[in-house]
């Protein structure tokens, strides 16, 4: 079964809070400046422009769920598609990015 390329914030929260799906990676692909403004604590931070050279760090997640997020979901969608082309078949983009996460899941995360 092929997963959709995007996943909603509420489905992401469910994914990360159910024990059977605990082995998931939340990947933050924003810039360092953005990361310093707001972050989701459980996310691994690798800026979009560094992902190709740091792909080996993601190898352990190749067969697992990887949810990529950025500010609004545009860059993360590109990264998720790029990862899928490299064999990360379960890579998905967080629809609406950290902005949607802040609105729908955790209002303590600053919007910018």
N, C-alpha and C positions, 0 to 999 in steps of 0.2 A: 504494500500500500504506500503510495506516494503522499507525503505530507504536503499541505498547502505551503506556499512560499512565505506567507505571512501568518502571524498568530496574534490574537488580541491580548491586551494586558491581563484581562481576567483569566483567560485560558493559560497564559504564562504563569500567573500566580498559582493556579491549580497544579500545573505541571511541576512547579518547584516545591510545592508543599505536600504532594502525595509521595508516600514512601517508595512506591514502585518506580517513580520517576525521579528519585533524588539524584541520580547520576546524570544531571543535565548541566550544561554550561551556559551562563549568561555572559555574553561578550559585548563589551562597550567599545565601539569603534570611533568614538568622537575624538576631538582634539584634546590635548592636555589642558588648554585654557577652559574648555567646556567642562571637562572632568573636574576641575578645581571648583567650579560653580555648583555643580549638582552631580550626585552619583547614586546608584543603587548599590548598596553595600556588598551584595553577593556577586557582583559582576567582576569579570576579569577585564582589565583595561589594556587594549592594544589598539592604538590609533589606526584608522583605515589605511593610511599610507605606509604603515609598518607591517601589515598583516602578511604580505607576500614573503618578506624576509624573515618573519617570525612564525611561519607556518608550522615548523617543527614543534612549537609549543602547543599547538592545537591537535597534533596527531593523536594523542590519547583519546580525543573526543570524536574521532572520525566516524565511528559507528554509533555514536550516541547523539542525543538531541543537543543542538547548539542554537540558542536564541540570540541573535545579534540585535543590538539597539544603538541608535544614534539620537539626535535631537527630535526629529519629526518622522523618521522612518524611511527617508529617501536613500541616504548613504547605506543604512543597514540592509536595505533590500538589495542594493548592488553587491554588498559584501556577501550576503546569504547566497545569492545566485552564483557569485564567483566561487564560494566554498563548495557549492553543489557541483560545479564543473570540475572540481578537484577531488571529488569522491565523498564529500560530506553530505550524503543524501538527506540527512535529517536536519540540515541547517535551515533556520527560519528567521524572518525579520519581525521584530516587535512592531506591530502596526501602530503608527502614531508616535513611536519613540518614547523617550523619557518624559516628554511633555504629556503624552497620554497616560503614562504610568503615574505621573504626579497627579493628574486630574482624577483618574479612576481608582488607583490603588493606594498611593501614599502621598498625601497632600503635604507632608513635611519636606518633601524633596522640592527645592526651589525651582520656579519656572524662570526662564530667561529668554 
